[in-house]
């Protein structure tokens, strides 16, 4: 699962302008793995994309990576002020 987190981190950091402010937290429960993502307020639009297309693509890639470990994987992009 560390490979999936590294993949997610690489994708997010390649999109944002403030890559040093990217934080990803892994939460594991009975339903699977949730990656919580925080980015700089100014980068939120870049990560979400127009009509959520970029965020949807990131979610799709992460879910596909989860298939390798037979884990249910999802992401949640958190509000920057909740860091």
C-alpha positions as CSV (number, residue, x, y, z in Angstrom):
1,X,0.0,0.0,0.0
2,X,3.0,2.3,0.4
3,X,3.4,2.1,-3.4
4,X,-0.1,3.4,-3.8
5,X,0.6,6.3,-1.4
6,X,3.8,7.1,-3.2
7,X,2.0,7.1,-6.6
8,X,-0.7,9.4,-5.2
9,X,1.9,11.7,-3.7
10,X,3.9,11.9,-7.0
11,X,0.7,12.7,-9.0
12,X,-0.5,15.4,-6.6
13,X,3.0,17.0,-6.3
14,X,3.3,17.1,-10.1
15,X,0.0,19.0,-10.4
16,X,0.3,21.6,-7.7
17,X,2.6,24.7,-7.5
18,X,3.3,24.4,-3.8
19,X,4.4,20.8,-3.7
20,X,6.1,21.2,-0.3
21,X,2.7,21.8,1.3
22,X,1.2,18.5,0.1
23,X,0.2,16.2,3.0
24,X,-1.3,12.7,2.6
25,X,-2.6,10.7,5.5
26,X,-3.5,7.0,5.2
27,X,-6.5,5.8,7.2
28,X,-7.2,2.0,7.3
29,X,-10.5,0.6,8.5
30,X,-12.8,-2.4,7.9
31,X,-14.0,-0.8,4.6
32,X,-10.5,-0.4,3.1
33,X,-8.0,2.4,2.8
34,X,-8.7,6.1,2.6
35,X,-6.1,8.6,1.6
36,X,-6.8,12.1,3.0
37,X,-5.1,14.8,1.0
38,X,-4.3,18.4,1.9
39,X,-2.9,21.0,-0.4
40,X,-2.4,24.7,-0.3
41,X,-5.6,26.7,-0.8
42,X,-4.3,28.1,-4.1
43,X,-3.8,24.6,-5.4
44,X,-7.3,23.3,-4.7
45,X,-8.6,24.2,-8.1
46,X,-5.6,22.4,-9.8
47,X,-6.2,19.2,-7.9
48,X,-10.0,19.2,-8.3
49,X,-10.0,20.4,-11.9
50,X,-12.9,21.7,-14.0
51,X,-16.1,19.9,-12.9
52,X,-14.0,17.6,-10.8
53,X,-12.4,15.8,-13.8
54,X,-8.9,15.9,-12.4
55,X,-10.0,14.6,-9.0
56,X,-12.0,11.9,-10.7
57,X,-9.0,10.8,-12.7
58,X,-6.8,10.7,-9.6
59,X,-9.4,8.6,-7.8
60,X,-9.6,6.2,-10.7
61,X,-5.8,5.7,-10.9
62,X,-5.6,5.1,-7.1
63,X,-8.5,2.5,-7.2
64,X,-6.7,0.7,-10.0
65,X,-3.5,0.6,-8.0
66,X,-5.5,-0.8,-5.1
67,X,-6.6,-3.8,-7.2
68,X,-3.0,-5.0,-7.1
69,X,-3.3,-5.5,-3.4
70,X,-7.0,-6.4,-3.5
71,X,-7.9,-3.4,-1.3
72,X,-10.7,-1.0,-1.6
73,X,-8.9,2.4,-1.9
74,X,-10.4,5.9,-2.0
75,X,-9.3,9.4,-1.6
76,X,-10.7,12.5,0.0
77,X,-9.4,16.0,-0.7
78,X,-9.7,17.9,2.5
79,X,-10.3,21.6,3.0
80,X,-7.0,23.4,3.5
81,X,-8.1,25.1,6.8
82,X,-8.7,21.6,8.3
83,X,-5.0,20.8,8.3
